[in-house]
Amino acid sequence: MTAIQPVLTPRSAARLTLFSFTGAVLISATSSAPTPLYPLYRSLFHLSPSLLTVIFGVYAFALLAALLTVGKISDYTGRRPLMLLALALNSVALVIFITADSAAVLIGARLVQGFATGIALPTFGATLIDANKHRGPLLNSVTAFLGMTLGTLAGSILVTYAPFPTVMLYALLLLAMLVAMALLPLIPETISPQPGVLAALRPQVMIPRRALGPLLKVAPVNIATWMLGGFYLSLMPTLVISATGLTSPFIGGSVVATLMLSATAAVFFFRSLPAARALFIGTLMLIAGVSVTLSGVGLHAVAWLYLGTAIAGQGFGSIFSNVLKIIMQLAESHERAGLFSAFLIKSYLAFALPAILAGIAAPHIGLTLTAFLYGMTIVILALVSLLAVRSGSFARAHS
């Protein structure tokens, strides 16, 4: 049981909210910043699409490992020590990126970055709730999308227009990390140290029986959503070049940013709807958006890529924010950690493994055909869930 320290004053609560929100956005921005650079890395280090997706995918595995182990221990050590650890590890990852001269070094950077993110997101997220229990959940639902929007846009602009893009981007992010660490002593602590740290390191994975049916019904579209995110953050900039012939890194990066920005807006657009209805609409938009995007690939039309991505982003954000609403309410308080862990395992495997498989397939069948098969898999999975969630019992139970 954690112990919250005395109630924060309005000023300290506002300061804590600003710091934790900014920190979460910054960490997420750092995680997506390499995406626009992948085509450049491919040229510089002669990387295959499969190696690019491995560089991307190891991040997800490291993040998942951190979430399932050290992700909970700020409840026992206090928030600030874990914030410092996350910011420091992320700084180390940025230094490795700056010095990268091979795929192996990039993989090392992504491993450290993933572990840092797995510590940061639950810690900054919990601090947001500590600081503002009313707005904290909404802010938490947009930090990742907003951060990835900013990270991909910043990376796109710098790799297109700035000198030494593989250094400049990470140097600026490193400076931001150092500023955040310097400000950390000014941030109030909300948790008193408690015993039980070692026990908290053990992953809890459990699916309550009452949650199993709904979890299976939404699993296909949840997998489809994470698959979409994995493809965009690993191979989409390369696909844009292949499909349209436009070699500007800004185009590929801004297509990825469009997905994340649209997803951010969707969290606000759909938040007042019942979860099942928002999930149904979001699934339709995911299907429509992926279909339009694939049409853009076939027509070699970048405008269609932007349009399809914007539509798919609405589905991405709505599904992401509402699947957990539906599932987590079916668990008792002592069951939530285990259910959330099961959800994370499924989601991050869907985030990394299909993208890696796509990278392996692309040299053999071509990136365009790989993208079509990948996109059609997403559409089919979404259709399966669409039929499941429209069943009467599910709709009545979660509307």
Residue pairs with C-beta under 8 A, 6 or more apart in sequence:
1 194
2 75
2 76
2 191
2 192
2 194
3 191
3 192
3 194
4 130
4 190
4 191
4 192
5 188
5 189
5 190
5 191
5 192
8 16
8 130
8 131
8 188
8 190
12 188
13 131
13 132
14 131
15 186
15 187
15 188
16 127
16 130
16 131
16 187
16 188
16 190
17 128
17 131
17 132
17 135
17 136
17 139
19 180
19 183
19 187
20 124
20 125
20 127
20 128
20 131
21 124
21 128
21 139
21 143
22 180
23 83
23 87
23 120
23 124
23 180
24 120
24 121
24 124
24 125
24 128
24 140
24 143
24 144
24 147
25 143
25 146
25 147
25 150
26 147
26 173
26 176
26 177
26 180
27 86
27 90
27 116
27 117
27 120
27 121
27 124
27 147
28 117
28 121
28 143
28 144
28 145
28 146
28 147
28 148
28 151
29 147
29 148
29 150
29 151
29 154
29 173
30 90
30 93
30 94
30 113
30 117
30 147
30 151
30 173
30 177
31 59
31 113
31 114
31 117
31 147
31 148
31 151
32 147
32 148
32 151
32 152
32 155
32 233
32 256
32 260
33 151
33 152
33 154
33 155
33 169
33 170
33 173
34 41
34 55
34 97
34 106
34 110
34 155
35 151
35 152
35 155
35 232
35 233
35 234
35 236
35 237
35 253
35 256
36 152
36 155
36 156
36 159
36 237
36 249
36 250
36 252
36 253
36 256
37 155
37 159
37 165
37 166
37 169
37 249
38 52
38 55
38 56
38 234
38 235
38 237
38 238
39 237
39 238
39 241
39 249
39 252
40 159
40 165
40 166
40 249
41 47
41 52
41 55
41 106
41 166
42 48
42 49
42 52
42 238
44 166
45 101
45 102
45 103
45 106
47 55
47 103
48 359
48 363
49 235
49 238
49 358
49 359
49 360
49 362
49 363
49 367
50 356
50 359
50 360
50 362
50 363
51 103
51 359
52 234
52 235
52 238
52 359
53 234
53 235
53 355
53 356
53 358
53 359
53 360
54 103
54 107
54 356
54 359
55 103
55 106
55 107
55 110
56 110
56 230
56 233
56 234
56 352
56 355
56 356
57 230
57 234
57 352
57 353
57 355
57 356
58 107
58 110
58 111
58 114
58 352
59 110
59 111
59 113
59 114
59 117
59 352
60 114
60 230
60 348
60 351
60 352
61 114
61 348
61 352
62 110
62 111
62 112
62 113
62 114
62 115
62 118
63 114
63 115
63 117
63 118
63 348
64 118
64 344
64 345
64 348
64 349
65 114
65 115
65 118
66 114
66 115
66 116
66 117
66 118
66 119
67 118
67 121
67 122
67 341
67 344
68 203
68 205
68 341
68 344
68 345
69 201
69 202
69 203
70 82
70 118
70 119
70 201
71 118
71 119
71 121
71 122
71 123
72 122
72 200
72 337
73 82
73 197
73 200
73 201
74 81
74 82
74 83
74 122
74 123
74 126
74 127
74 191
75 126
75 191
75 194
75 200
76 191
76 193
76 194
76 195
76 196
76 197
76 200
77 191
77 193
77 197
78 189
78 190
78 191
78 192
78 193
79 123
79 126
79 127
79 130
79 189
79 190
79 191
80 184
80 187
80 189
82 119
82 123
83 120
83 123
83 124
83 127
83 184
83 187
84 181
84 184
85 119
86 116
86 117
86 119
86 120
86 123
86 124
87 116
87 120
87 177
87 180
87 181
87 184
88 181
89 112
89 113
89 115
89 116
89 119
90 112
90 113
90 116
90 117
90 120
90 177
91 174
91 177
91 178
91 181
92 112
92 116
93 109
93 110
93 112
93 113
93 116
94 109
94 113
94 170
94 171
94 173
94 174
94 177
95 170
95 174
96 105
96 108
96 109
96 112
97 106
97 109
97 166
97 170
98 166
98 167
98 170
98 171
98 174
99 105
100 106
100 109
100 166
121 143
121 144
124 143
125 136
125 140
125 143
127 190
128 136
128 139
128 140
128 143
129 136
129 137
129 140
130 136
130 190
130 191
131 190
132 139
138 267
138 271
141 267
141 320
141 321
142 264
142 267
142 268
145 260
145 261
145 263
145 264
145 267
145 317
145 320
146 260
146 264
148 233
148 256
148 257
148 260
149 257
149 260
149 261
149 264
152 253
152 254
152 256
152 257
152 260
153 253
153 254
153 257
154 169
154 172
155 169
155 253
156 249
156 250
156 252
156 253
156 254
156 257
157 250
157 253
158 165
158 168
158 169
158 172
159 165
159 166
159 169
159 249
159 250
159 253
160 248
160 249
160 250
161 250
162 168
162 169
203 341
204 337
204 338
204 341
205 338
205 341
205 342
205 345
206 335
206 338
206 339
206 341
206 342
207 215
207 338
207 339
207 342
208 330
208 331
208 332
208 335
208 339
210 330
211 327
211 330
211 331
211 335
211 339
214 326
214 327
214 330
214 394
214 397
214 398
215 327
215 339
215 342
215 343
216 388
217 385
217 388
217 389
217 391
217 394
218 279
218 323
218 326
218 327
218 385
218 388
218 389
219 346
219 385
220 381
220 382
220 384
220 385
220 388
221 279
221 283
221 286
221 319
221 323
221 381
221 382
221 384
221 385
221 386
221 389
222 319
222 323
222 346
222 347
222 350
222 385
223 346
223 347
223 350
223 381
224 286
224 377
224 378
224 379
224 381
224 382
224 385
225 286
225 315
225 316
225 319
225 320
225 323
226 347
226 348
226 350
226 351
227 350
227 351
227 354
227 355
227 374
227 377
227 378
227 381
228 259
228 286
228 290
228 312
228 316
228 378
229 259
229 316
229 351
230 350
230 351
230 352
230 354
230 355
231 354
231 355
231 358
231 371
231 374
232 255
232 256
232 259
232 309
233 256
233 355
234 355
234 358
234 359
235 355
235 358
235 359
235 362
235 367
235 371
236 252
236 255
236 256
237 249
237 252
237 253
237 255
237 256
238 252
238 367
239 252
239 297
239 367
239 368
239 371
240 246
240 251
240 252
240 255
240 302
240 305
241 247
241 252
242 367
242 368
243 296
243 297
243 300
243 305
243 368
243 371
244 251
244 300
244 301
244 302
244 305
245 300
246 302
251 302
254 306
255 302
255 305
255 306
255 309
258 306
258 309
258 310
258 313
259 309
259 310
259 312
259 313
259 316
260 313
261 313
262 309
262 310
262 311
262 312
262 313
262 314
262 316
262 317
263 313
263 314
263 316
263 317
263 320
264 317
265 313
265 314
265 317
266 282
266 313
266 314
266 315
266 316
266 317
266 318
266 321
267 317
267 318
267 320
267 321
269 314
269 317
269 318
270 278
270 281
270 282
270 317
270 318
270 321
270 322
271 278
271 321
273 281
274 398
274 399
275 322
275 325
275 326
275 398
275 399
276 322
276 326
276 389
276 394
276 395
276 397
276 398
276 399
277 399
278 318
278 321
278 322
279 318
279 319
279 322
279 323
279 326
279 389
280 386
280 389
280 390
281 318
282 314
282 315
282 316
282 317
282 318
282 319
282 322
283 315
283 319
283 382
283 385
283 386
283 389
284 315
284 386
285 311
285 312
285 314
285 315
285 318
286 312
286 315
286 316
286 319
286 378
286 382
287 315
287 379
287 382
287 383
287 386
288 311
288 312
288 315
289 308
289 309
289 310
289 311
289 312
289 313
289 314
289 315
290 308
290 312
290 375
290 378
290 379
290 382
291 308
291 375
291 379
292 304
292 307
292 308
292 311
292 312
293 304
293 305
293 308
293 309
293 312
293 375
294 308
294 371
294 372
294 375
294 376
295 301
295 304
295 308
296 302
296 303
296 304
296 305
296 306
296 307
296 308
297 305
297 368
297 371
297 372
298 372
315 382
324 343
326 398
327 339
327 343
328 336
328 339
328 340
330 339
331 338
331 339
354 374
354 377
358 370
358 371
358 374
361 370
361 373
362 370
365 373
388 394
389 395
